[in-house]
Amino acid sequence: MGLSRSALPHYSEDRAEQNRIRLERLYDLCMQCLTDRSLNPMADYARQVAGERHREGIDLREVHTAFNVLEEVIWRLIVAHLQPPQLVQSLGQASTILGAGKQALAVEYVNLVGHPEPRQSLDLSELFKGTT
């Protein structure tokens, strides 16, 4: 599993079964977001996880890495099981959903450490005008 190779102290201390359950929860949320066509379930969960992990003294980097591990797993599954016409959309959907979770996670961590101007979301629109 990716978490075991990532050298994350707080995740390494946990049983492998608990890590598997956490990753399955993230995967299930990805599927729910696709079904509902909404990023809210992932963002809400990420904020909840940020609060829990922050109270436990776990660094944002460790939690963020868990999201990245799931993204790697999902990308491998997509590439293994879908044909090229579906790859671009499916990879984009997975990245968008998990990206929303990672954004919510980061914003909540910043808010929890007492950033002087808490934000609800990050506006990166000025950085990205298009893909052509």
C-alpha positions as CSV (number, residue, x, y, z in Angstrom):
1,M,0.0,0.0,0.0
2,G,1.2,3.5,-0.8
3,L,0.8,4.7,2.8
4,S,3.3,2.1,4.0
5,R,6.0,3.2,1.5
6,S,5.4,6.9,2.2
7,A,7.1,7.0,5.6
8,L,4.3,8.8,7.4
9,P,4.8,8.4,11.2
10,H,1.2,8.7,12.2
11,Y,-0.1,6.5,9.5
12,S,2.7,3.9,10.0
13,E,1.7,3.6,13.7
14,D,-1.8,2.7,12.8
15,R,-2.8,-0.8,11.8
16,A,-2.8,-1.5,8.1
17,E,-6.5,-2.3,8.4
18,Q,-7.3,1.2,9.7
19,N,-5.4,2.8,6.8
20,R,-7.3,0.6,4.3
21,I,-10.6,1.7,5.9
22,R,-9.5,5.4,5.5
23,L,-8.6,5.0,1.9
24,E,-11.8,3.0,1.2
25,R,-13.8,5.9,2.7
26,L,-12.0,8.4,0.4
27,Y,-12.7,6.1,-2.6
28,D,-16.4,5.8,-1.6
29,L,-16.6,9.6,-1.4
30,C,-15.1,9.9,-4.9
31,M,-17.8,7.6,-6.2
32,Q,-20.5,9.5,-4.3
33,C,-19.2,12.8,-5.8
34,L,-19.4,11.3,-9.3
35,T,-22.9,9.9,-8.7
36,D,-24.2,13.2,-7.1
37,R,-22.2,15.4,-9.5
38,S,-21.2,17.4,-6.4
39,L,-17.8,18.1,-4.8
40,N,-19.4,18.9,-1.4
41,P,-19.2,15.4,0.1
42,M,-15.5,15.3,-0.5
43,A,-14.9,18.8,0.7
44,D,-17.0,18.3,3.8
45,Y,-15.2,15.1,4.7
46,A,-11.8,16.7,4.1
47,R,-12.7,19.6,6.5
48,Q,-13.8,17.0,9.1
49,V,-10.5,15.0,8.7
50,A,-8.5,18.2,8.9
51,G,-10.1,19.1,12.3
52,E,-9.6,15.5,13.6
53,R,-6.0,15.2,12.4
54,H,-5.1,18.7,13.6
55,R,-6.4,18.0,17.1
56,E,-4.3,14.8,17.0
57,G,-1.2,16.8,16.1
58,I,-0.8,15.2,12.7
59,D,0.9,17.4,10.1
60,L,-1.0,18.5,7.0
61,R,1.7,16.8,4.8
62,E,0.8,13.4,6.2
63,V,-2.9,13.7,5.5
64,H,-2.3,15.3,2.1
65,T,-0.1,12.4,1.2
66,A,-3.0,10.0,2.0
67,F,-5.1,11.8,-0.6
68,N,-2.2,11.5,-3.1
69,V,-1.9,7.8,-2.5
70,L,-5.6,7.3,-3.2
71,E,-5.3,9.4,-6.4
72,E,-2.4,7.1,-7.6
73,V,-4.5,4.0,-6.9
74,I,-7.5,5.5,-8.8
75,W,-5.4,6.5,-11.7
76,R,-3.9,3.0,-12.0
77,L,-7.4,1.5,-12.0
78,I,-8.7,4.0,-14.6
79,V,-5.8,3.3,-16.9
80,A,-6.1,-0.4,-16.4
81,H,-9.8,-0.7,-17.1
82,L,-10.8,2.1,-19.4
83,Q,-10.2,2.7,-23.1
84,P,-8.5,5.9,-24.3
85,P,-11.7,7.8,-25.2
86,Q,-12.8,7.6,-21.5
87,L,-9.4,8.1,-20.0
88,V,-9.1,11.9,-20.2
89,Q,-12.6,12.5,-18.7
90,S,-12.2,9.9,-16.0
91,L,-8.7,11.0,-14.9
92,G,-9.9,14.6,-14.9
93,Q,-12.9,13.8,-12.7
94,A,-10.8,11.9,-10.2
95,S,-8.3,14.7,-10.0
96,T,-11.0,17.3,-9.7
97,I,-12.8,15.5,-6.8
98,L,-9.6,14.7,-4.9
99,G,-8.3,18.2,-5.7
100,A,-11.4,19.7,-4.0
101,G,-10.7,17.5,-1.0
102,K,-7.1,18.6,-0.8
103,Q,-8.1,22.2,-1.2
104,A,-10.6,22.0,1.6
105,L,-8.1,20.1,3.7
106,A,-5.5,22.8,3.2
107,V,-7.9,25.7,3.8
108,E,-9.2,24.1,7.0
109,Y,-5.6,23.5,8.3
110,V,-4.7,27.1,7.7
111,N,-7.9,28.2,9.5
112,L,-7.1,25.9,12.4
113,V,-3.6,27.2,12.9
114,G,-4.9,30.7,13.3
115,H,-4.3,32.4,10.0
116,P,-5.2,36.0,10.5
117,E,-7.6,36.0,7.5
118,P,-9.4,32.6,7.4
119,R,-10.7,31.7,3.9
120,Q,-13.4,29.4,2.8
121,S,-11.8,28.5,-0.5
122,L,-8.8,29.3,-2.7
123,D,-9.3,31.4,-5.8
124,L,-6.8,30.2,-8.3
125,S,-8.7,31.3,-11.4
126,E,-6.1,34.0,-12.3
127,L,-3.4,31.3,-12.6
128,F,-5.4,29.2,-15.1
129,K,-7.1,30.8,-18.1
130,G,-7.3,27.7,-20.3
131,T,-5.6,24.6,-21.5
132,T,-4.7,25.5,-25.1
